[in-house]
């Protein structure tokens, strides 16, 4: 064990520094399990995880870390999930550990193929004696990396030896540009409060959501309830991007999630980065629509405030006496999961980890355009044919806005017929876990869009919403509506179709006004 402790910083940092990779065969899925955060006996602990894509010449694999009791011959899983490109995992359909080292406390295996880590075995093979020790800088092996990873997440006291090689880690990060997604045991133990660090007295109460870049907690800050988004150390860049967006001038807006502050917690490799914002008990629009329907009045309120928030984000605002200059910002991951509902049923936009700022006279910066959530990707993103201009990125957001409007309409009570169960956009066309190729075939080649029921078009307001969403998701990016146009249309609709006591005033196609008793 002492040999592993000696090279801990180099092996663990080397693992962090590996380049993130695509599965060359498309999207990969692995069984996900975290034995520390969720005992195996508890229902719902074992999940299906979608592995993160990246470079086309790399692969995703599945892995298992487990304990093996040599007396009872029983294996107990500790961690399961995705593991990024390593040749030791290539073309292995089964997850098998072949090491014969009886001193190992933890065993590891990896495999190639969707959900190949559901089963795992230990099949020890005889090995040759190790070669004599050479006098050169330690180079990590794949097996050592896994052992060190487990040591790092289970024995915090070992982190004290990692201080000096942080310089080496920083160099590798600058050179490689990406982190590997290292499996971690969550939740990490919370660091002790330290008045000298100026940390707020925040108590994490319960986890509310897990996203691409971290977990969101409901928390207590003095007498206030707040939301705390916790980023692990490998997602520091997303934490920095979010706070950069929030700290822009004019970003204190009613339709943008309210920013409170940021904090760095812990030391060295146990560091966590916290983003503190307002807490909204209703949660995301996506989660709300799964369990609730919305009235016409509520739908208009949500759609108008959502579009107004997107318009404010996209808008370039000159400096004034009170605030500085605000550049235009593209969200790049706009979806119903990133629209939060306030107590009054108005919406605010959240999650700026992929957002892009357009500074005047400067290039767009990040030239990797194929980011975001596949289901909400515009056809030009799926094709990899983006013009890297400000307007092109803003139009990508508007395509996604059309899909969110469709989600809203599908759960609105004014449609002339039964309200169906909540469905994600394209769920009927490509299912719950589409690959990039699935989305390309549906959206780009077949030019499919979510199905609009005829019963929606029988209501004058929903008819206009249907027209609006279709103009937002137009295949021709230049033909799409702007956020300001969507906001103005919905605002006009909510004024024209007034809910007055029990009577709904309707404007017919011939411009005459009729009334109809409404149960809304």
C-alpha positions in Angstrom: 0.0 0.0 0.0 2.9 2.4 0.7 4.0 2.2 -2.9 0.5 3.3 -4.0 0.5 6.2 -1.5 3.9 7.4 -2.8 2.6 7.7 -6.4 -0.9 8.7 -5.5 -0.7 12.3 -6.8 0.8 11.3 -10.2 -1.6 8.5 -10.9 -4.8 10.2 -9.8 -3.9 13.4 -11.6 -2.9 11.5 -14.7 -6.4 9.9 -14.7 -8.0 13.3 -14.4 -5.9 14.6 -17.3 -6.9 11.9 -19.8 -8.8 13.3 -22.8 -12.6 12.9 -22.8 -13.6 10.6 -25.7 -16.5 9.7 -27.9 -17.7 6.1 -28.3 -16.8 5.5 -31.9 -19.9 3.4 -32.2 -22.2 6.1 -31.0 -23.8 6.7 -27.7 -23.0 4.3 -24.9 -25.0 3.4 -21.8 -23.8 1.8 -18.6 -25.4 0.7 -15.4 -24.8 3.4 -12.7 -24.5 2.6 -9.0 -23.0 4.5 -6.1 -22.8 2.2 -3.0 -21.8 5.0 -0.6 -24.7 7.4 -1.5 -27.3 4.7 -2.0 -27.3 1.2 -0.5 -28.0 -1.6 -3.0 -31.0 -2.8 -1.0 -32.7 0.6 -1.5 -35.1 0.7 -4.5 -34.1 2.9 -7.4 -30.4 2.9 -6.6 -29.3 1.2 -9.8 -29.8 3.5 -12.8 -28.9 3.7 -16.5 -26.3 6.3 -17.3 -25.6 7.9 -20.6 -21.9 8.2 -21.2 -20.6 11.7 -22.2 -19.6 12.0 -25.9 -16.5 13.8 -27.2 -13.9 13.1 -29.8 -14.9 10.7 -32.6 -11.7 8.6 -32.4 -12.3 7.7 -28.7 -14.5 5.2 -27.0 -16.7 5.0 -23.9 -16.6 1.9 -21.7 -18.4 0.7 -18.6 -16.7 -0.2 -15.3 -17.3 -1.8 -11.9 -15.4 -1.4 -8.7 -16.4 -4.0 -6.1 -15.3 -5.7 -2.8 -14.7 -9.4 -2.7 -15.0 -11.4 0.5 -12.6 -14.4 0.0 -14.2 -16.3 2.9 -17.8 -16.1 1.8 -16.9 -15.7 -1.9 -19.4 -12.8 -2.1 -18.9 -9.8 -4.3 -20.4 -6.4 -3.3 -20.5 -3.6 -5.9 -19.2 -0.2 -4.7 -19.3 1.9 -8.0 -20.6 1.3 -11.5 -20.7 3.7 -14.4 -19.1 5.1 -17.5 -15.3 5.0 -18.0 -13.6 7.0 -20.8 -11.2 5.8 -23.4 -8.6 3.2 -22.3 -7.2 0.5 -24.6 -7.3 -2.0 -21.7 -11.1 -2.0 -22.1 -11.3 -2.3 -25.9 -13.4 -5.1 -27.3 -14.2 -6.7 -24.0 -17.9 -7.8 -24.0 -17.8 -8.9 -20.4 -16.6 -7.2 -17.2 -13.9 -9.5 -15.8 -11.0 -8.8 -13.4 -8.1 -11.1 -14.1 -5.6 -9.9 -11.6 -4.4 -12.6 -9.1 -3.3 -10.1 -6.5 -4.8 -11.5 -3.3 -3.9 -8.4 -1.3 -6.3 -6.2 -3.2 -9.1 -4.7 -1.1 -11.0 -3.5 -4.2 -11.4 -5.2 -7.6 -12.0 -3.5 -10.9 -13.1 -4.4 -14.4 -14.2 -2.6 -17.5 -15.9 -3.7 -20.7 -17.0 -2.5 -24.2 -20.7 -2.4 -25.0 -24.0 -1.0 -23.8 -24.8 -2.1 -20.2 -22.0 -4.6 -20.2 -21.3 -3.9 -16.5 -24.5 -5.3 -15.3 -22.6 -8.5 -14.4 -19.0 -8.8 -13.2 -16.7 -11.6 -12.2 -13.2 -12.2 -10.8 -11.2 -14.7 -12.8 -7.6 -14.5 -11.4 -4.9 -15.4 -13.9 -1.2 -16.3 -13.0 1.1 -13.4 -13.7 4.9 -13.2 -14.2 7.1 -11.7 -11.5 7.4 -7.9 -11.8 10.5 -6.5 -13.5 13.2 -4.8 -11.4 12.5 -1.3 -10.4 14.0 1.3 -12.9 15.2 4.8 -11.9 12.7 6.9 -13.9 9.6 9.0 -13.2 6.7 6.8 -12.2 4.2 6.1 -15.0 0.7 5.0 -14.0 -0.8 1.8 -15.1 -4.5 1.3 -15.7 -4.9 -1.0 -12.7 -3.0 1.4 -10.4 -5.2 4.3 -11.5 -8.3 2.5 -10.4 -6.8 1.6 -7.0 -5.6 5.1 -6.4 -9.0 6.4 -7.5 -10.7 4.3 -4.8 -8.1 5.4 -2.2 -8.6 9.0 -3.1 -12.4 8.9 -2.6 -12.4 6.7 0.5 -9.4 7.8 2.6 -9.4 11.6 2.7 -6.3 11.7 4.9 -4.2 10.7 2.0 -4.9 13.9 0.1 -2.3 15.7 2.1 0.4 14.2 -0.1 -1.1 15.8 -3.2 -0.1 19.4 -2.6 3.1 19.6 -4.5 2.0 17.8 -7.7 -1.0 20.2 -8.1 1.4 22.3 -10.3 1.8 19.2 -12.5 -2.0 18.7 -12.6 -2.5 22.3 -13.7 0.0 22.0 -16.4 -1.7 18.8 -17.8 -5.1 20.5 -17.7 -3.8 23.5 -19.7 -2.1 21.2 -22.1 -4.9 18.7 -22.7 -7.8 21.1 -22.4 -10.3 18.6 -20.9 -10.8 16.5 -17.8 -11.7 12.8 -17.8 -14.9 12.1 -16.0 -13.6 10.3 -12.9 -16.2 8.2 -11.0 -16.5 9.7 -7.5 -18.4 8.6 -4.4 -21.2 11.1 -3.6 -21.9 13.0 -1.6 -18.4 13.9 -0.6 -18.0 14.7 3.1 -18.7 18.4 3.7 -15.7 20.4 4.8 -15.7 22.1 8.1 -16.8 25.7 8.3 -13.9 28.1 8.6 -14.6 31.7 9.6 -11.2 32.7 8.3 -12.2 31.7 4.8 -15.2 33.9 4.8 -17.6 31.0 4.0 -21.3 31.5 4.5 -23.0 29.4 7.2 -24.8 27.1 4.7 -26.5 23.9 5.7 -27.3 21.5 2.8 -30.7 20.0 3.5 -31.7 17.7 0.6 -30.6 16.9 -2.9 -33.2 18.1 -5.4 -31.7 17.3 -8.8 -28.6 15.9 -10.6 -27.4 17.5 -13.8 -24.5 17.2 -16.2 -22.2 19.3 -14.1 -23.2 18.5 -10.5 -26.0 18.2 -7.9 -28.4 20.8 -6.8 -29.3 21.0 -3.1 -32.0 22.7 -1.2 -30.0 24.5 1.6 -30.4 26.9 4.5 -28.5 30.2 4.6 -29.2 31.9 7.9 -33.0 32.3 7.8 -33.3 31.9 4.0 -33.8 28.8 1.9 -31.4 28.8 -1.1 -30.3 26.5 -3.9 -26.7 25.3 -3.9 -25.3 23.7 -7.1 -22.3 21.6 -6.2 -19.7 21.1 -8.9 -16.9 18.5 -8.5 -13.3 19.5 -9.1 -13.3 18.2 -12.7 -16.2 20.6 -13.6 -14.6 23.7 -12.3 -14.8 25.3 -15.8 -18.6 25.1 -15.8 -18.7 26.7 -12.4 -16.5 29.5 -13.7 -18.6 30.0 -16.8 -21.9 30.1 -14.8 -20.6 32.8 -12.4 -19.1 34.8 -15.3 -22.6 34.9 -16.9 -24.3 35.8 -13.6 -21.8 38.6 -12.9 -22.4 40.4 -16.2 -24.0 43.8 -16.0 -27.9 43.9 -16.1 -28.2 40.2 -15.2 -30.2 40.9 -12.1 -33.4 40.3 -14.0 -36.8 38.9 -12.8 -36.7 36.2 -15.6 -33.2 35.1 -14.9 -32.4 32.9 -11.9 -31.2 35.2 -9.1 -27.5 34.8 -8.2 -26.4 35.0 -4.6 -22.7 34.0 -4.7 -20.0 31.4 -5.2 -17.7 29.5 -2.8 -14.8 27.1 -2.9 -15.1 24.3 -0.3 -12.4 21.8 0.7 -8.8 21.4 -0.3 -6.7 19.9 -3.0 -8.5 17.0 -4.8 -11.4 17.1 -2.3 -12.3 20.6 -3.5 -16.0 21.4 -4.4 -17.2 24.5 -6.1 -20.6 25.9 -5.0 -22.9 28.2 -6.9 -25.6 29.7 -4.6 -28.9 31.0 -6.1 -32.5 31.6 -5.2 -34.5 28.4 -4.5 -37.8 27.7 -6.3 -39.8 25.0 -4.7 -41.8 24.2 -7.9 -38.6 23.0 -9.6 -38.1 22.8 -13.3 -40.8 23.2 -15.9 -40.1 19.7 -17.1 -40.7 18.2 -13.7 -43.7 20.3 -13.1 -45.4 19.3 -16.3 -44.8 15.6 -15.5 -47.2 15.9 -12.6 -49.4 18.9 -13.4 -51.5 20.4 -16.2 -51.6 24.2 -16.8 -54.5 26.5 -17.5 -54.4 28.9 -20.4 -53.6 31.8 -18.1 -50.7 29.8 -16.5 -49.4 28.8 -19.9 -49.3 32.4 -21.1 -47.6 33.5 -17.9 -44.9 30.8 -18.2 -44.3 31.3 -21.9 -44.2 35.1 -21.8 -41.7 35.2 -18.9 -39.6 32.4 -20.4 -39.4 34.3 -23.7 -38.7 37.6 -21.9 -35.8 36.0 -20.0 -34.4 34.5 -23.2 -34.8 37.9 -24.9 -32.9 39.6 -22.1 -30.1 37.0 -22.3 -29.8 37.5 -26.1 -29.9 41.3 -25.9 -26.9 43.5 -26.1 -27.4 46.4 -23.6 -25.3 49.5 -23.7 -23.7 50.8 -20.5 -25.6 53.5 -18.5 -25.0 55.4 -15.3 -26.1 52.6 -13.1 -24.7 49.5 -14.9 -22.0 48.6 -17.3 -22.2 47.1 -20.8 -24.0 43.7 -21.2 -23.0 41.7 -24.2 -25.3 39.2 -26.0 -25.3 35.7 -24.5 -26.4 32.4 -26.1 -27.6 29.8 -23.6 -26.7 26.7 -25.8 -28.6 24.2 -23.6 -32.1 25.7 -23.5 -34.7 23.1 -22.5 -37.6 22.7 -20.0 -35.2 21.3 -17.4 -33.4 24.6 -17.4 -36.5 26.7 -17.0 -37.5 27.1 -13.3 -41.0 27.9 -12.0 -41.5 30.6 -9.3 -44.3 30.5 -6.8 -46.4 32.9 -9.0 -46.1 30.5 -12.0 -43.7 32.9 -13.8 -40.5 31.4 -15.2 -36.8 32.1 -14.9 -33.9 30.7 -16.9 -31.1 28.8 -15.2 -28.0 26.7 -15.9 -25.4 28.7 -17.9 -22.6 26.1 -17.8 -22.5 26.0 -21.6 -23.4 29.6 -22.3 -21.4 31.7 -24.7 -20.7 35.5 -24.4 -20.3 37.6 -27.5 -17.9 40.4 -26.8 -17.8 43.0 -29.6 -14.9 42.6 -32.0 -13.9 39.2 -30.6 -14.4 35.8 -32.1 -17.0 33.4 -30.5 -14.2 31.6 -28.7 -15.4 28.1 -28.2 -15.5 26.6 -31.7 -17.0 23.3 -30.7 -20.6 23.9 -31.7 -22.1 20.4 -31.1 -22.9 20.8 -27.4 -26.1 20.7 -25.4 -28.8 18.1 -25.1 -29.3 16.0 -28.2 -33.1 16.0 -28.0 -33.1 19.8 -28.2 -30.4 20.3 -30.8 -31.3 22.3 -33.9 -30.7 20.6 -37.3 -27.6 22.7 -38.0 -26.1 21.6 -34.7 -26.9 17.9 -35.5 -25.4 18.3 -38.9 -22.3 20.1 -37.6 -23.0 22.9 -40.0 -23.1 25.9 -37.7 -22.0 29.4 -38.8 -20.0 30.6 -35.9 -21.7 34.0 -35.6 -23.7 35.5 -32.8 -27.0 35.3 -34.6 -26.5 31.6 -35.5 -26.1 30.7 -31.9 -29.1 32.7 -30.8 -31.3 31.0 -33.5 -30.2 27.6 -32.0 -31.7 28.7 -28.7 -34.9 29.7 -30.5 -35.3 26.2 -32.0 -35.2 24.8 -28.5 -37.7 27.4 -27.3 -40.2 26.1 -29.9 -39.8 22.6 -28.4 -40.5 23.9 -24.9 -43.6 25.7 -26.2 -44.8 22.4 -27.5 -44.3 20.8 -24.1 -46.4 23.5 -22.5 -49.1 23.2 -25.1 -49.3 19.4 -24.7 -50.3 19.9 -21.0 -52.7 22.9 -21.4 -56.3 22.4 -20.3 -57.9 24.4 -23.1 -57.2 21.8 -25.8 -60.4 20.4 -27.2 -60.0 16.8 -26.0 -58.3 14.6 -23.3 -54.9 15.8 -22.1 -52.3 13.1 -22.7 -49.4 12.1 -20.4 -46.4 14.3 -20.4 -43.9 13.5 -23.2 -40.5 14.9 -24.0 -40.1 16.4 -27.4 -39.5 13.6 -30.0 -40.2 10.9 -27.4 -42.7 9.4 -29.8 -40.3 9.6 -32.7 -37.0 8.5 -31.1 -37.8 7.2 -27.6 -36.3 8.2 -24.3 -32.6 7.7 -25.0 -31.9 8.8 -28.6 -28.4 8.6 -30.1 -26.9 11.4 -32.1 -27.6 9.3 -35.2 -31.3 8.9 -34.2 -31.7 12.6 -33.9 -29.9 13.3 -37.1 -32.2 10.8 -39.0 -35.4 12.3 -37.4 -34.7 16.0 -37.4 -32.3 16.5 -40.3 -33.1 13.8 -42.9 -36.8 13.2 -42.2 -37.3 16.8 -41.0 -39.7 15.5 -38.3 -40.9 17.7 -35.5 -43.1 16.9 -32.4 -46.6 16.0 -33.5 -49.3 18.8 -33.0 -52.8 17.4 -32.4 -55.7 18.9 -34.3 -57.5 19.3 -31.0 -54.9 22.0 -30.1 -55.8 24.0 -33.2 -59.5 24.3 -32.2 -58.6 26.8 -29.5 -57.8 30.2 -31.0 -55.0 30.8 -28.5 -53.4 27.4 -28.9 -53.6 27.8 -32.6 -51.5 30.9 -32.4 -49.0 29.1 -30.0 -48.8 26.2 -32.5 -47.9 28.7 -35.3 -45.3 30.3 -33.1 -43.6 27.0 -32.2 -43.5 26.0 -35.8 -41.8 29.3 -36.7 -39.3 28.8 -33.9 -38.3 25.3 -35.0 -38.2 26.1 -38.7 -35.5 24.1 -40.6 -34.2 27.3 -42.0 -32.4 29.0 -39.1 -32.8 32.5 -40.6 -36.6 32.1 -40.7 -36.9 31.5 -37.0 -38.6 34.0 -34.7 -36.5 36.0 -32.2 -37.1 35.8 -28.5 -38.6 39.3 -28.5 -41.1 38.3 -31.2 -42.2 35.2 -29.2 -42.6 37.3 -26.1 -44.7 40.0 -27.8 -46.9 37.4 -29.5 -47.7 35.6 -26.2 -48.2 38.9 -24.4 -50.7 39.9 -27.1 -52.5 36.6 -26.9 -52.9 36.8 -23.2 -54.5 40.2 -23.6 -56.8 39.2 -26.4 -58.0 35.9 -24.9 -59.0 37.3 -21.6 -60.2 35.1 -18.8 -63.1 37.1 -17.5 -64.9 35.3 -14.7 -66.4 32.2 -16.4 -66.4 33.7 -19.9 -63.6 33.3 -22.4 -63.5 36.0 -25.0 -62.4 34.6 -28.3 -61.2 36.3 -31.5 -62.3 34.3 -34.6 -60.6 34.2 -38.0 -63.2 36.7 -39.4 -62.2 39.2 -36.7 -65.6 39.0 -35.0 -65.6 38.5 -31.2 -67.6 35.6 -29.7 -67.9 34.4 -26.1 -67.8 30.8 -24.8 -68.4 29.5 -21.4 -65.1 28.3 -20.0 -64.3 26.0 -17.1 -60.8 27.3 -16.7 
